[in-house]
Amino acid sequence: MLYRVELREAAAKLLSDATDAGPNVFSRRALPLSQDALPAIYLSAPSDTARSTGRNAPDFVRTTQLNVDAMVSAGTPEATQDALDALTEQIELLIMQDVGFQKMLSQVSDITTRQEVDSDNSAYIGKVRVAFSLEYFEEFSPGGMPVTGLDLQMQTQGNRDFAETRDTFPAQNLQ
C-alpha cells in the first residue's frame, strides 16, 4: 500500500474517533454530502512530491499533501461559523498532537486553512479545507540478489598472491 494512503487512513481513523463529525469521516467517498450527513469530514491525499537526497542510493524526502475537508450546518451564519471554527480546531489539534500519527512523519512542513460560510441552497453551510504537507523519508531498495559472501584477493607489484580472504555471512544481516 502506498505510504500516502496509509497516512490518509491513519488520519481518518484519528479524526473519526474524536471530532464532532463522529462516524461521518470519509476517505474513499466523493463529495458533496447532503446536509443531513453534516457535520462531516472528507480526507484525500491528491498530490505527492519526492525530492532526492543526493546522488547516491535512491533515497527521497517525500511530501504528501493531506487535505482534510470538513462541512457543517448550524441554522444561522454565526452558529455555522462557530461550529466550523470548533471542528477546524479539533482537526488541527488531533493531527498535530497525536504522537502515533506524528511518528509516521519526519515533519509537518506546512498547514494551510481556508474557510467559508455560504447559503447557496437556503441553508447555511460552513466549509473548511485544512491542508497538511506531510514529510517523510522513503528509500527504494536496489533489486538483485542479496550479498551472501565476499571473496577478496590482493596483489602487489611482483606478487600476484599477496593476500586473500573469504567470508560468508547470512543474507538477513544486510539491508
C-alpha positions as CSV (number, residue, x, y, z in Angstrom):
1,M,0.0,0.0,0.0
2,L,1.3,3.5,-0.8
3,Y,2.5,5.3,2.3
4,R,0.4,8.4,1.5
5,V,-2.7,6.0,1.6
6,E,-1.5,4.7,5.0
7,L,-1.2,8.4,6.2
8,R,-4.7,9.3,4.9
9,E,-6.3,6.2,6.6
10,A,-4.4,6.8,9.9
11,A,-5.7,10.4,9.9
12,A,-9.2,9.3,9.0
13,K,-9.2,6.9,12.0
14,L,-7.8,9.5,14.3
15,L,-10.5,12.1,13.3
16,S,-13.4,9.7,13.4
17,D,-12.6,8.7,16.9
18,A,-12.5,12.2,18.4
19,T,-14.3,15.0,16.4
20,D,-17.8,16.4,16.2
21,A,-18.2,14.6,12.8
22,G,-18.2,11.3,14.7
23,P,-18.7,8.4,12.2
24,N,-19.1,10.8,9.2
25,V,-15.4,10.8,8.4
26,F,-14.7,9.5,4.9
27,S,-11.5,8.8,3.0
28,R,-12.8,6.9,0.0
29,R,-16.0,8.8,-0.9
30,A,-16.9,11.6,-3.3
31,L,-18.2,15.0,-2.3
32,P,-20.7,16.6,-2.0
33,L,-22.6,15.3,1.0
34,S,-26.2,16.1,1.8
35,Q,-27.0,18.5,4.6
36,D,-28.4,15.7,6.8
37,A,-25.0,14.0,6.8
38,L,-23.3,17.0,8.4
39,P,-21.0,17.6,10.2
40,A,-18.7,15.5,8.0
41,I,-15.1,15.2,7.2
42,Y,-13.6,14.0,3.9
43,L,-9.9,13.2,3.6
44,S,-7.8,13.0,0.4
45,A,-4.1,12.8,-0.5
46,P,-4.3,14.3,-4.0
47,S,-0.6,15.1,-4.5
48,D,2.8,13.8,-3.5
49,T,6.3,15.1,-4.3
50,A,9.6,13.2,-4.0
51,R,12.9,15.1,-3.8
52,S,16.2,13.2,-4.0
53,T,18.5,13.4,-1.0
54,G,21.6,13.3,-3.3
55,R,23.4,11.4,-6.0
56,N,23.5,8.2,-4.1
57,A,21.1,5.3,-3.4
58,P,17.5,6.1,-4.4
59,D,16.6,8.0,-1.2
60,F,13.9,10.7,-1.2
61,V,12.2,13.2,1.1
62,R,8.6,12.8,0.2
63,T,5.9,15.4,0.8
64,T,2.3,14.3,0.7
65,Q,-0.5,16.8,0.6
66,L,-3.2,15.6,3.0
67,N,-6.4,17.6,2.5
68,V,-9.0,17.5,5.3
69,D,-12.3,18.9,4.1
70,A,-15.0,19.5,6.6
71,M,-18.6,20.7,6.3
72,V,-21.0,21.8,9.0
73,S,-24.5,23.3,9.1
74,A,-26.0,25.0,12.1
75,G,-29.0,27.2,11.2
76,T,-27.6,30.7,11.4
77,P,-24.4,32.1,9.9
78,E,-23.0,32.8,13.4
79,A,-23.7,29.3,14.7
80,T,-22.4,27.8,11.5
81,Q,-19.1,29.8,11.8
82,D,-18.8,28.7,15.5
83,A,-19.3,25.1,14.6
84,L,-16.8,25.4,11.7
85,D,-14.2,27.0,14.0
86,A,-14.6,24.3,16.6
87,L,-14.3,21.5,14.0
88,T,-11.3,23.2,12.4
89,E,-9.6,23.4,15.8
90,Q,-10.3,19.7,16.5
91,I,-8.8,18.7,13.2
92,E,-5.6,20.7,13.7
93,L,-5.1,19.7,17.3
94,L,-5.7,16.0,16.6
95,I,-3.3,15.8,13.6
96,M,-0.6,17.9,15.2
97,Q,-0.7,16.5,18.8
98,D,-1.2,12.8,18.2
99,V,2.1,11.1,18.9
100,G,1.2,7.9,16.9
101,F,0.4,9.9,13.8
102,Q,3.4,12.3,14.2
103,K,5.9,9.4,14.5
104,M,4.9,8.3,11.0
105,L,6.4,11.6,9.7
106,S,9.7,13.5,9.7
107,Q,7.7,16.7,10.0
108,V,4.6,18.7,9.0
109,S,6.2,21.4,6.9
110,D,3.1,23.4,6.2
111,I,-0.5,23.9,7.2
112,T,-2.9,25.9,5.1
113,T,-6.5,26.6,6.2
114,R,-9.3,28.1,4.1
115,Q,-12.8,28.6,5.5
116,E,-16.1,29.8,4.0
117,V,-19.7,30.0,5.1
118,D,-22.4,30.4,2.4
119,S,-26.1,29.9,1.9
120,D,-26.3,28.8,-1.7
121,N,-29.1,26.3,-1.1
122,S,-31.0,28.2,1.6
123,A,-29.2,26.5,4.5
124,Y,-26.0,27.9,5.9
125,I,-23.1,25.5,5.1
126,G,-19.7,26.1,6.5
127,K,-16.7,24.5,4.7
128,V,-13.1,24.3,5.6
129,R,-10.1,22.8,4.0
130,V,-7.1,22.1,6.2
131,A,-4.2,21.1,4.0
132,F,-1.2,19.5,5.7
133,S,2.2,19.0,4.0
134,L,3.4,15.8,5.5
135,E,7.1,14.9,5.0
136,Y,8.7,11.5,5.4
137,F,11.7,9.6,4.1
138,E,11.5,6.9,1.5
139,E,14.2,4.6,0.3
140,F,13.9,2.3,-2.7
141,S,15.8,-0.9,-2.1
142,P,18.0,-2.0,-5.0
143,G,16.9,-5.1,-6.8
144,G,19.1,-8.2,-7.5
145,M,20.4,-11.0,-5.4
146,P,21.4,-10.4,-1.8
147,V,25.1,-10.5,-1.0
148,T,26.0,-13.6,0.9
149,G,29.7,-13.5,1.0
150,L,33.0,-11.9,-0.1
151,D,35.9,-13.4,-1.9
152,L,38.9,-10.9,-2.0
153,Q,42.4,-11.3,-3.5
154,M,45.0,-8.5,-3.1
155,Q,48.0,-8.2,-5.4
156,T,51.2,-6.1,-5.3
157,Q,53.8,-5.4,-8.0
158,G,55.6,-8.7,-8.4
159,N,53.4,-10.6,-6.0
160,R,50.1,-11.7,-7.5
161,D,49.2,-13.7,-4.4
162,F,49.9,-11.0,-1.7
163,A,46.8,-11.7,0.4
164,E,43.4,-13.2,0.1
165,T,40.3,-13.7,2.3
166,R,36.9,-15.3,2.1
167,D,33.9,-14.7,4.3
168,T,30.3,-15.8,4.1
169,F,27.5,-14.4,6.2
170,P,23.7,-14.7,6.4
171,A,21.9,-12.5,3.9
172,Q,19.4,-11.2,6.5
173,N,22.2,-9.2,8.2
174,L,22.5,-7.0,5.1
175,Q,20.0,-4.3,4.3
